[in-house]
Structures are given as C-alpha cells and as structure tokens.
Amino acid sequence: MNRLLSTTAAVLLVFSLGTAHAEGRNRVRIDQSGYANGAASAQQGDRNGTVVVQRGGGQYARGVQSGYNNFLRMDQYGTRNRVATAQYGENNFAATGQEGRNLRADTLQTGVGNVSGIAQIGTNNTAVADQDGYNNTSGIIQIGNGQDVTVRQRGDDNISVVVQSGYN
C-alpha cells in the first residue's frame, strides 16, 4: 500500500511540474570549484539564461530574473568575492567578472533592452549598477584596491562608462 501511494504521489508530482513549466525554456549552469562557495539562481518567465562560474574559496553568487529573454553571467576568481544580479523585464543582459579578494558587485536592471557590464580586478572593490527604463547601457571597470562606484540610470537610452584604477 505504501509503495502504491508513493508511486502515485511521484507520478502526480511529475505531471504537475510538467504542466506548470511546459512553456518555460530557461537555462541555468553553475560550475564551482574550491571550497565554501555558494550560488543560487531563480528564474521566472521564458527564455532566460544564467551562467555562474566560481573558483577559489568563499565565493557567493546570486542571480534572479523575471520576464522574457534575459541573460546574466557571473564569473569570479579569487577569495571571498560576492556578486548579485537581478533583472526584471525583457531582453536585458548583465555580465560580471571579478578576480581578486573581497570584491563586491551588484546589478539591478528593470525594463527592456538594458545592458550592464562590471569588471573588477584587485582587493576590496565595490561596484553597483542600477538601471531602470529602456535601452540603457552601463560599463564599469575597476582595477586596484579600495575602489567604489555606484551608477544609477533612470529613463531611456542612457549610457555610462566608469573606469577607475589605483589604490586607496
């Protein structure tokens, strides 16, 4: 009897999951090595993609997407780095690459057709990109130690580029 109930419950679970997500074509790939790394990805909608690649130790990555045809990529190498990306809307793209120690990068995009790129090399750098609207583009490059930048863009068709290097 228990076997029949377990089988029935498993079949119902498979059918309910298949029905709820029959149209979804979302993709997630997480590849971690090292030690004490953590990654999470949540996607709602259709044709969203996430790639997380972490090496080293103590890395943390979080990606959240809701909408249609959004893509994010987060690469981290080094120790104790953190990246968080959230995108809501359609056709948004975000890429973050970090190499070093104690690097922090946050990206928030809401709207349609927004593009964000963050690249950091060094120690104790922080970068934030926050865009809301249509067809906004933000690029941040930080090389060195103790760099800090926040970019907030509201509206449509905005472009920002920030390049910082040095040691604080």
VOBA-1610 file (N, C-alpha, C; in pm, whole numbers, padded with zeros to 5 digits, always signed):
BEGIN
Met+00081-00119+00000Met+00000+00000+00000Met+00086+00126+00000Asn+00189+00129+00086Asn+00279+00244+00090Asn+00348+00264-00044Arg+00385+00154-00107Arg+00451+00161-00237Arg+00359+00221-00341Leu+00233+00185-00342Leu+00135+00238-00436Leu+00113+00388-00412Leu+00102+00428-00287Leu+00085+00570-00255Leu+00208+00652-00296Ser+00327+00597-00271Ser+00450+00667-00310Ser+00459+00682-00461Thr+00427+00578-00533Thr+00430+00583-00679Thr+00328+00682-00732Thr+00208+00679-00678Thr+00103+00772-00720Thr+00144+00916-00692Ala+00198+00941-00574Ala+00243+01077-00540Ala+00354+01123-00633Ala+00447+01035-00666Ala+00557+01072-00756Ala+00505+01104-00895Val+00411+01023-00945Val+00354+01048-01078Val+00279+01181-01080Leu+00199+01208-00977Leu+00127+01335-00971Leu+00223+01454-00964Leu+00330+01439-00889Leu+00429+01546-00879Leu+00494+01573-01014Val+00532+01469-01085Val+00594+01486-01217Val+00497+01553-01314Phe+00373+01509-01315Phe+00275+01570-01406Phe+00246+01715-01369Ser+00238+01745-01240Ser+00210+01884-01201Ser+00327+01974-01235Leu+00449+01928-01218Leu+00565+02008-01257Leu+00571+02027-01407Gly+00543+01922-01482Gly+00546+01931-01627Gly+00441+02027-01680Thr+00326+02030-01621Thr+00220+02120-01666Thr+00252+02265-01632Ala+00306+02288-01515Ala+00333+02425-01473Ala+00444+02490-01554His+00539+02409-01603His+00655+02465-01670His+00667+02415-01814Ala+00560+02379-01877Ala+00566+02323-02012Ala+00620+02422-02112Glu+00594+02550-02095Glu+00637+02651-02191Glu+00773+02711-02157Gly+00823+02690-02037Gly+00947+02754-01996Gly+01069+02697-02066Arg+01155+02782-02114Arg+01280+02741-02176Arg+01395+02817-02109Asn+01398+02813-01979Asn+01502+02880-01903Asn+01620+02786-01885Arg+01740+02843-01875Arg+01861+02764-01859Arg+01943+02820-01742Val+02001+02730-01664Val+02091+02767-01555Val+02210+02672-01560Arg+02331+02729-01549Arg+02453+02647-01538Arg+02535+02704-01423Ile+02571+02623-01328Ile+02655+02665-01216Ile+02774+02571-01211Asp+02894+02625-01210Asp+03017+02545-01208Asp+03107+02602-01100Gln+03122+02532-00989Gln+03202+02582-00876Gln+03317+02486-00849Ser+03430+02540-00809Ser+03538+02459-00755Ser+03599+02536-00640Gly+03686+02475-00566Gly+03740+02541-00447Gly+03664+02494-00325Tyr+03643+02584-00233Tyr+03579+02546-00107Tyr+03487+02658-00059Ala+03384+02623+00012Ala+03292+02716+00077Ala+03231+02816-00020Asn+03203+02773-00142Asn+03137+02859-00240Asn+02986+02835-00234Gly+02910+02940-00264Gly+02765+02927-00267Gly+02709+03002-00386Ala+02608+02943-00449Ala+02545+03008-00564Ala+02397+02974-00565Ala+02317+03071-00610Ala+02173+03049-00621Ala+02123+03121-00745Ser+02025+03060-00811Ser+01964+03122-00928Ser+01814+03093-00927Ala+01735+03198-00953Ala+01590+03183-00963Ala+01544+03254-01089Gln+01463+03188-01167Gln+01414+03245-01292Gln+01265+03220-01305Gln+01196+03322-01352Gln+01054+03310-01380Gln+01030+03375-01515Gly+00955+03310-01600Gly+00929+03362-01733Gly+00975+03263-01838Asp+01028+03315-01948Asp+01064+03230-02060Asp+01192+03279-02125Arg+01274+03185-02168Arg+01398+03211-02242Arg+01500+03294-02164Asn+01506+03272-02034Asn+01607+03337-01951Asn+01725+03243-01935Gly+01844+03298-01920Gly+01964+03217-01904Gly+02056+03272-01798Thr+02116+03182-01722Thr+02210+03218-01617Thr+02332+03128-01624Val+02450+03187-01613Val+02575+03112-01603Val+02650+03167-01482Val+02693+03082-01393Val+02774+03120-01278Val+02899+03032-01280Val+03017+03090-01276Val+03142+03015-01270Val+03222+03073-01155Gln+03258+02994-01057Gln+03334+03043-00942Gln+03454+02952-00919Arg+03566+03008-00886Arg+03686+02933-00848Arg+03735+02990-00716Gly+03823+02922-00651Gly+03876+02974-00526Gly+03786+02939-00409Gly+03788+03022-00306Gly+03712+02990-00186Gly+03631+03106-00135Gly+03521+03073-00069Gly+03437+03172-00005Gly+03364+03264-00101Gln+03338+03218-00223Gln+03266+03299-00322Gln+03116+03283-00301Tyr+03042+03388-00336Tyr+02896+03382-00331Tyr+02838+03453-00453Ala+02745+03388-00520Ala+02679+03448-00636Ala+02530+03421-00628Arg+02451+03526-00663Arg+02305+03513-00663Arg+02251+03581-00788Gly+02167+03509-00862Gly+02104+03564-00981Gly+01954+03545-00976Val+01879+03651-01005Val+01733+03646-01007Val+01686+03713-01136Gln+01599+03645-01208Gln+01545+03702-01331Gln+01396+03671-01343Ser+01325+03770-01393Ser+01183+03752-01419Ser+01150+03823-01549Gly+01086+03754-01639Gly+01050+03816-01766Gly+01083+03726-01883Tyr+01126+03790-01992Tyr+01147+03718-02116Tyr+01284+03752-02175Asn+01358+03648-02212Asn+01482+03661-02287Asn+01588+03745-02215Asn+01602+03726-02085Asn+01708+03791-02008Asn+01825+03695-01994Phe+01946+03750-01986Phe+02065+03667-01971Phe+02161+03733-01873Leu+02218+03653-01784Leu+02320+03704-01695Leu+02433+03603-01682Arg+02552+03658-01664Arg+02671+03576-01645Arg+02754+03636-01532Met+02802+03550-01443Met+02882+03594-01329Met+03003+03503-01318Asp+03122+03556-01336Asp+03247+03481-01321Asp+03326+03541-01206Gln+03374+03457-01117Gln+03454+03505-01004Gln+03573+03412-00984Tyr+03688+03474-00962Tyr+03810+03400-00930Tyr+03875+03470-00812Gly+03932+03396-00723Gly+03995+03457-00606Gly+03933+03406-00478Thr+03918+03498-00382Thr+03871+03460-00249Thr+03773+03563-00195Arg+03665+03513-00135Arg+03565+03594-00065Arg+03504+03705-00151Asn+03473+03674-00273Asn+03405+03769-00361Asn+03256+03743-00359Arg+03177+03849-00390Arg+03031+03837-00390Arg+02975+03911-00510Val+02879+03848-00576Val+02809+03914-00686Val+02661+03880-00676Ala+02577+03982-00700Ala+02432+03963-00701Ala+02376+04039-00822Thr+02296+03969-00901Thr+02237+04029-01020Thr+02087+03999-01020Ala+02006+04103-01044Ala+01861+04086-01057Ala+01815+04162-01181Gln+01735+04095-01263Gln+01682+04157-01384Gln+01533+04127-01395Tyr+01458+04232-01425Tyr+01313+04219-01440Tyr+01272+04288-01569Gly+01209+04216-01658Gly+01167+04275-01784Gly+01201+04184-01901Glu+01242+04246-02012Glu+01269+04171-02134Glu+01400+04213-02197Asn+01469+04115-02255Asn+01589+04139-02335Asn+01698+04216-02261Asn+01715+04189-02134Asn+01821+04251-02055Asn+01942+04158-02052Phe+02061+04217-02043Phe+02186+04141-02041Phe+02278+04199-01934Ala+02334+04112-01850Ala+02427+04157-01746Ala+02543+04058-01738Ala+02666+04111-01733Ala+02785+04028-01718Ala+02874+04089-01611Thr+02922+04004-01521Thr+03012+04048-01415Thr+03131+03954-01411Gly+03251+04011-01410Gly+03373+03934-01396Gly+03459+03994-01287Gln+03503+03911-01193Gln+03583+03959-01081Gln+03700+03865-01057Glu+03816+03925-01029Glu+03932+03846-00991Glu+04006+03921-00882Gly+04020+03855-00766Gly+04088+03919-00654Gly+04031+03872-00523Arg+04022+03967-00429Arg+03977+03931-00295Arg+03884+04039-00241Asn+03777+03995-00176Asn+03678+04085-00115Asn+03619+04184-00216Leu+03584+04136-00331Leu+03521+04219-00433Leu+03370+04203-00424Arg+03297+04314-00444Arg+03150+04313-00437Arg+03095+04378-00563Ala+02998+04313-00625Ala+02934+04370-00743Ala+02784+04341-00737Asp+02703+04445-00756Asp+02558+04431-00759Asp+02504+04496-00885Thr+02414+04425-00952Thr+02348+04478-01072Thr+02198+04460-01056Leu+02125+04569-01080Leu+01979+04564-01083Leu+01932+04632-01211Gln+01859+04558-01291Gln+01805+04615-01415Gln+01656+04585-01423Thr+01579+04690-01452Thr+01435+04679-01468Thr+01398+04748-01597Gly+01325+04679-01682Gly+01283+04739-01808Gly+01312+04649-01925Val+01346+04712-02039Val+01364+04639-02163Val+01493+04681-02231Gly+01573+04583-02274Gly+01691+04611-02355Gly+01806+04676-02282Asn+01817+04658-02152Asn+01927+04717-02076Asn+02048+04624-02079Val+02168+04685-02079Val+02294+04610-02082Val+02384+04664-01973Ser+02441+04573-01893Ser+02533+04613-01787Ser+02653+04520-01787Gly+02772+04580-01771Gly+02894+04502-01758Gly+02979+04556-01646Ile+03025+04469-01557Ile+03113+04507-01447Ile+03235+04416-01450Ala+03355+04477-01447Ala+03480+04402-01439Ala+03564+04462-01328Gln+03609+04377-01237Gln+03691+04423-01126Gln+03811+04330-01106Ile+03927+04392-01084Ile+04049+04318-01051Ile+04114+04391-00934Gly+04142+04319-00826Gly+04207+04382-00712Gly+04153+04330-00580Thr+04149+04422-00483Thr+04107+04387-00347Thr+04017+04497-00293Asn+03910+04455-00225Asn+03819+04545-00155Asn+03753+04649-00246Asn+03713+04609-00364Asn+03641+04699-00455Asn+03491+04671-00447Thr+03411+04775-00471Thr+03266+04763-00474Thr+03213+04834-00598Ala+03122+04767-00669Ala+03060+04827-00787Ala+02910+04797-00784Val+02829+04901-00813Val+02684+04887-00820Val+02635+04951-00949Ala+02557+04875-01025Ala+02491+04928-01145Ala+02341+04908-01128Asp+02265+05017-01138Asp+02120+05015-01117Asp+02056+05091-01233Gln+01983+05019-01318Gln+01923+05080-01435Gln+01774+05048-01441Asp+01695+05149-01478Asp+01551+05133-01489Asp+01505+05208-01613Gly+01448+05138-01708Gly+01399+05202-01829Gly+01425+05114-01950Tyr+01446+05180-02064Tyr+01464+05110-02190Tyr+01599+05144-02252Asn+01668+05041-02300Asn+01791+05056-02379Asn+01900+05137-02308Asn+01918+05115-02180Asn+02027+05178-02106Asn+02150+05088-02110Thr+02269+05150-02108Thr+02394+05076-02111Thr+02487+05130-02003Ser+02546+05039-01926Ser+02639+05078-01822Ser+02761+04987-01826Gly+02879+05047-01821Gly+03003+04972-01815Gly+03089+05022-01701Ile+03135+04931-01616Ile+03220+04966-01502Ile+03344+04877-01505Ile+03461+04942-01498Ile+03588+04870-01488Ile+03665+04930-01371Gln+03706+04845-01277Gln+03785+04890-01163Gln+03906+04798-01147Ile+04024+04860-01141Ile+04147+04786-01124Ile+04224+04850-01010Gly+04262+04771-00911Gly+04334+04823-00797Gly+04266+04784-00668Asn+04291+04862-00565Asn+04237+04830-00433Asn+04154+04946-00380Gly+04045+04911-00312Gly+03964+05012-00245Gly+03883+05101-00337Gln+03851+05054-00456Gln+03770+05132-00549Gln+03622+05116-00514Asp+03542+05222-00539Asp+03400+05220-00506Asp+03325+05303-00609Val+03221+05245-00670Val+03142+05319-00768Val+02996+05271-00762Thr+02904+05367-00779Thr+02762+05338-00793Thr+02709+05416-00912Val+02644+05346-01004Val+02583+05409-01121Val+02433+05382-01115Arg+02353+05491-01120Arg+02207+05477-01125Arg+02157+05553-01246Gln+02086+05483-01333Gln+02031+05545-01453Gln+01881+05519-01458Arg+01805+05624-01481Arg+01660+05615-01494Arg+01621+05675-01627Gly+01523+05617-01692Gly+01479+05669-01821Gly+01524+05578-01933Asp+01539+05636-02050Asp+01568+05558-02171Asp+01695+05606-02240Asp+01764+05512-02304Asp+01878+05540-02391Asp+01994+05610-02321Asn+02016+05582-02194Asn+02129+05638-02121Asn+02252+05550-02139Ile+02370+05612-02137Ile+02496+05540-02147Ile+02591+05593-02040Ser+02654+05503-01966Ser+02756+05545-01869Ser+02874+05449-01877Val+02993+05506-01863Val+03116+05427-01860Val+03201+05483-01746Val+03242+05395-01655Val+03327+05433-01543Val+03450+05344-01545Val+03568+05407-01548Val+03695+05333-01540Val+03775+05393-01426Gln+03811+05308-01330Gln+03888+05356-01215Gln+04006+05261-01192Ser+04120+05320-01156Ser+04234+05238-01118Ser+04311+05311-01010Gly+04387+05235-00935Gly+04465+05295-00829Gly+04447+05220-00699Tyr+04501+05279-00595Tyr+04499+05217-00464Tyr+04460+05319-00359Asn+04363+05283-00276Asn+04320+05371-00167Asn+04367+05316-00035
//
